[in-house]
């Protein structure tokens, strides 16, 4: 694996981690099998609707809090456990939870942020699987303002590791291009995990 960051962190892109046909089957299964909901988060002093659908699965007690919302995990589903195991066989780590995001069209997005909440630990490993429509993930260095654009396609796996969250922020911007649905699964380890 080659680190695609020049400095300050680790970022690995594994193209076609799932091949097209298998990725499409997973997309359909997860699109219809997960408990999608539109949440509200507390941002800039007010409650706003999140511009995407999401859900949180994981081990009992693997709670995740950000932007004023405390996510209690739903119990693991078999497809999520199978994907988690395949990722771990490729990149050994430990994950006790997964955030699933559903981007319905080009107007759905994720704002610029770093995954630096205390529940994730000092240098978290986050494995992100893309299913469905191709989208742009934009990285911006906090000090130098250097930008790295990563195109994520059906079946691609992106791994963020090392001290990337200390130095870089990332976003999935809105686009006026016509886009169909995309599912993104981000596997994480919650360290305040209590059984």
N, C-alpha and C positions, 0 to 999 in steps of 0.2 A: 504494500500500500504506500502511496506517495502522499505526503502532506501537501495540500494545495495552498496553504498559507505560507507566505515568505517569512513571517516572524510572528511572535506573540501568540502562540497557541497551535492547536492541531485541528485539522479539518481534512477528512478523508471522504472522497466521493467514489462509491462503487456503482458504476453504471450497470443496469440490468441485473441487479441482485436477484430479482425475480424476473424471469422471462415474460414476454408479453402475454401469452395465453394464461399462464398461472397468475400473473398480476391482475389480469382482467377478472378472473374467477374470484380472487380475493376481494377485489373492489366491490363486485356485486354482492358477495356474502356480507361484507362489512357495512355496505350502504344500507342493506335491509335488515341487518342483525344487531346493530349497535343502537343504544338509547340516545339518539341525537337530540340536543336541545339548544336553544339560543339563550345564552346567559347575559346578565348585565354585570358590568364591572364599575368600580368607583375610580374615576379618572378625572383629574383637573377639578376636583371638588364637586363632581356630580356623577350620577349613575347613567351609564350609556350602554346601549345594546351592543354586544360583541358582533362584529361584521363577519360572522361565520357560525356554523353549528359546531358543537363540541360535546365530548363526554370523557369521563375519567374512570379507568379501571385499574385494579391492582390488589395487592395483598391487603388483608384487613388491617386497618390502622395506618396505611400509607396515604395520609392526608396531605394535600398540597394547597397552600394559600398564596394568592397573589391578587393585587388590585382590589382588596376588600372582599374577596370571595374565598370561602373555605371549601375545597373539593373533597368530598368523602368518596372513596373508591367504590365502584360497583364490582362485584366478584368477576374474576377473570372468565373470559369465554374461550372455548377451545381454539378458535382460529387465532386469537391474540397470543395464546400460550405457544402455539406452533410457530408463529412468526418470531416471537421472543427467542425460542430455542434455536431457530436457524441463525438469527443474528449473533447469539452467544457462541455458537459453534464457529462462527467466522471471526468474531471480535470478542474474546473472553472478557467479561465484565460482570456486573450484577445489576439487574433491574427488578424492582418490585412494583412498578406501576407504568402506565402508559396513558398519555393524553392523545385522544383522537380528535382531529379537526376535519370538518367538511367544508370546503370552499365551493359554494354553489355555482358561482360565475365569477367574472372578472372584477365585479364590485366587492366581492368578499376578500378580506385581507387580514394581515396581522401587522400591528404597528411595530416600530423600531424598538428593540429591547435587548437586554442580555438576560440569560437564565441564571441569575445570580442570587436567587432567594436562599435564605439560610438552610431551608429544608433540603437543598440539593448538595450541600457540602462545599468545600473549598474549590475543588477543580472537578466539577461533575462531568461524567461521560453521558452524552445524550445521543441515542441512535434514532435517526429519523427516516422512516420509509415513506416513499411517495407512491400513490396509486391513482390512476386516472389521468386527468389533463396535465399537460406540462405547464409549469409556472416558474417564475423567477424568484430566487431567494437572494436578497442583497445584503452583503456584509459591509460594515463601515467601521474603520478603526477609530477608537475614541480620541486618540491624541493626533495622529497624523492625518486623519480624515480620508485615508486611502480607502478605495471602494473595490470590492470583489463581487462580481455577479456570478451566481451559480444557477444554471438551468437544471431544474429537477424534472425528470421525465418518469413515465410509467415504470415502476419496479426499481427505481434508483434508491440506494441507501446512502445517507449522509451521516457521518459520525463526527461530532464535536467533542474534543477532549483537551487535556492539558489546561493551560490558563487562558483559553480563548475567551471565556465569559468575562474575564477581567479587562480585556483589551478591545474586544470587538462587540458591536451590537448588530443585530440582524432583523430583517423585516421581509414580509411577503407583500409587496405593494399592490394596490389596485391597478387594474389595466382596463383600457377602453376596448381592447381586443376581445372578440367574442370567445369566451371560454366555457367549456363544460365542467362538470364536477370533478373535484380532486379531493382525495382523502390523504391525510398526512398523519402518521402514527409516530409519536415521539416517546420512546422508552427511556425511563429515568429511574434513578435510585433516590428514594426519600430517606434521609438519614434520621429524622425524628420518628422513624417507624416504630410503632408499638403494636404488638400482637394482642 
